[in-house]
Amino acid sequence: MSKSIYVGNISFSTSEDEIRNLFAQFGEVNSVKFIMDRETGRFRGFGFVEMDDMAAREAVQSLNGREVGGRSLKVNEAQEREQRPRY
């Protein structure tokens, strides 16, 4: 079963491939998605990594707080997004 991991505080100079390689140390990475701003198209500094459940747990424990690109990553299990009213 696949688990989604939130990865925050990512340096703007870090690439999706760098994050994929970092997480691949713990198991197969199914996907990496950086979140972009709708208005500007710029990277917002966070993203999501999807990988196997056991590997995801190990990655979260090992990578939370690890410095990458001069910034300490915030890594935890992704939470369901709250539904917000559309205007």
N, C-alpha and C positions, 0 to 999 in steps of 0.2 A: 504494500500500500504506500502511496506517495504522500509526502507531507510538504506543506509550503512553509518556508522560513522567511521571516522579515529580516532584511539587512539594512540598517540605517547608518547615518553619519559617514557615508561613502564619499571619499574625496572626488572632486569633479574631474581629476586627472586619471582616475582608476577606470579601467575598461571592464566590460562584461566578461571578456575572456580571462582577465586577471581574477575576477571573483569566481568564475567557473573553476579555474585551476586551484584556487585556494580551497574551495569546498570539495573538489574531486579527491583530495587527500583522505576523505572520510567515506567515500563511496561514489557510485555513479550519480552524476547530476543530470536530471531530466530536462531542466530548463533554467535559464537565468533571464530575468526581465527587469530592466531599469525603468523607472517611472519618469515620464517626461511631462513638463508643464504644457497644458493645452494651449495657452496663449502664446508663449514664447518658443515652445519646442525644445527648451533647454532641460537638461537632466536636473531632477529635483533633489538628488543626494540620497535616494533610497531605492530599494528594489526588492525583488523576491527570488528565492532559489527554491526549486522543487527537486526533492530527492527522496529515496527510500526512507521509511520511518526510522529504522535503527540508525542508519547513517546520519539522518537529520538530527537525532538526539545528540549523537557524539559531536557533530559539527557545532551545534548550538553551545554545548558545554565548553568546547575547546576554543571557539572563535569569538565568543562574546568578550569584548574589551580588547581584542588583539588590534595592534596598530598596523594599519595598511595605508600607505600614501600619506603618512603624517597625521592620520586621524584614527581614533579608537572606534572600532565598529561596534554597533549595537545589534546583536543577533539574538532573535528569539522566535518561538513558534508564531506564525502569522495568525491573527485573529480575524474572524469574519467582519467584513466591513458593515458598519451601521447604515441602515437605510435612512437617507436624508430626503426630505421633501424636495421635489423639483419645482422650480419657479417658472 
